[in-house]
Amino acid sequence: MKSKITKVSAITVLSLAVLVVISAAFAEPARDPVSGSGSSSAINEFQFAGSATLVIRGQEKSAQLLVTVLAPPKVSEDGVQHVLATHTFTFADGSITTSDMEIAEPTDTPGLYTLNANMEVVSGTGVYEGVTGRLIAHGTIDFRALPAAEFEIVGVISAVE
């Protein structure tokens, strides 16, 4: 009887080990939280340039920022602007590029809009090669003079080495 229990226990342990290895192979990559802030100003009709500071894996990283508007905004009757854009964050050790859907809603101050962006991480270079994830930005865009935007950002990206 003792050898049957040992055999059954060994088979059970081995089966569990195989399941753990298989599930790890199919598991989603680890996610790293991202947070930070940034600002940018228009450099032409379809691009904004600026800088951002993001915290990735607990490490603060400075980035040059380039925002490219992919098409003229679609403006609803109430003045809400829907914009397709990209953000490229260029760090000293690589870059992250996003594909975005941005919504700018008018405030009570003419020319000042609240800005919300859903950003899908679509590519990376350097240490960010192969990175994926989602970010959300919230801030303002001011069209009263040279268009300029300020934002806070949060989200997650796949683990980076």
N, C-alpha and C positions, 0 to 999 in steps of 0.2 A: 504494500500500500504506500509506503514511504517513497519508493521510486516513482510511482504513478503521480504523486503530488509534485515531486521534483520535476518530472517530465512535463506535466501540465503547466507548472509555474514557469519553466524555461521557455516553453512554447508561447505562453501568454506574454512574457517579457519581450521575447524576440518579435512577436507580432506587434506589440505596442511600439517598439523601437522602429520597426519598418514603417508603421503609420506616421510616426513623428517625422521621419526623414522625408516621406512622400509629401506630407502636408507642408513641410518647410519648403519643398521644391515648388509648390504651387501657391505659396503664401504671397500676399502683396508685399512690395518692398517696404522697409521701415520708413516712417514719415518723420520729417524734421519740422518743427514749428518755425514760422517766419513772422517777424513783425518789424515795423520801422516806419519811416516817414520820408517824404521827399518833396521837391518842388521843381517846377519847370516853367520856361517862358517860350513863347512862340519865336521860332527862327525863320519861318516862312509860313505860307498858308496851310501846309499840311504837316508841319513838324514842330515839336517842342523839345528843347534841350534843357538839362538841369542836372541835379544830383539827388542821390538818395542814400540813406543810411539804413541798412537792414541788419537785423540780428538773426543769424542762421546758426543753429546748433550752439546757441549761447554766445556766439562770437559776433561782435559788432563789425560790420564790413561796409566800407564806403564804396559807392558806385557812381559812375557817370551814367546819366539817363538820357535816352533818346526815345521820344514818343512819336509814332508815325500814324497819322489819321489816314485810313485806307480809302475813304470815299467821303464826299461831302455829307454832313450830318442830315439825317431825316428829321424834320421838325414837325411836331404835332400841332394841332390847333391851339393848344394851351401853352405853346412855346417850349415844350420839353424836347431836347435834342437827343437822338439815338445815334451813337457813333461806333463804328468798327475801327479798331486801332491795334497797334502793337506797342509794347514797351520792351526796350532792351536795356538791361542793367549790366554794365561792364565793370567788373571788379578787377583787382590786380591779378587774380588767379583764374579768370575766365568770365563767362557771361551767361545770363539767363534771358530768354526771350519769351514773351507771352503773346497770346492772341486774346483780344479783349472785346467785350460789349460794354460800352460806357453809356450812362444816362446822365445828362445835365438838366437839372430842373431849375427854373427861375425862382429867385427869392423875392422878397419884398423890395430889395434894392435893385433898381434897374441895372442890368449888365453883370450882376453877380449871381452865380448859379451854384447849387450844391451838385457835387459830382460823386457818382457811385460807379464802380467798375468791377465786373466779374472777369477775372483774368485766368486763362488756362496756360500753364507753363508748357510750351511746345518744343523748346530746344535749349541746349546749353553747350558751352565750349569749355575747354580746360577742365578743371576739377568738377564742373557741372555737366560734363558730357553725359547724355542719356537721362538727365533729370526730367521729372514730370511733377505735376502738382497743380494746385489751385490757390489763387490769391484773391483777396477782396480789398479794394481801395475805396476810401471815403474821404471827401475833402470839398474844396471849392475851386471854381474856375472863375476868373475875373476878366470880363471882356471890356471893362470901362476904359482901359488904356491898352498897352501892349498886353495881349492875352497871356495870363499867367495862372498856373495851377499849384495848389498845395494839397497834400494828401497824407493820410495815415494808411498803413497797409498791414494786413494779417493774412495768414494762411498756412499751408503746409506744402513741402516739396518732398520728393523721394530722397532717401538718404544719400548724402554726398560724402565721399571719403575725406 
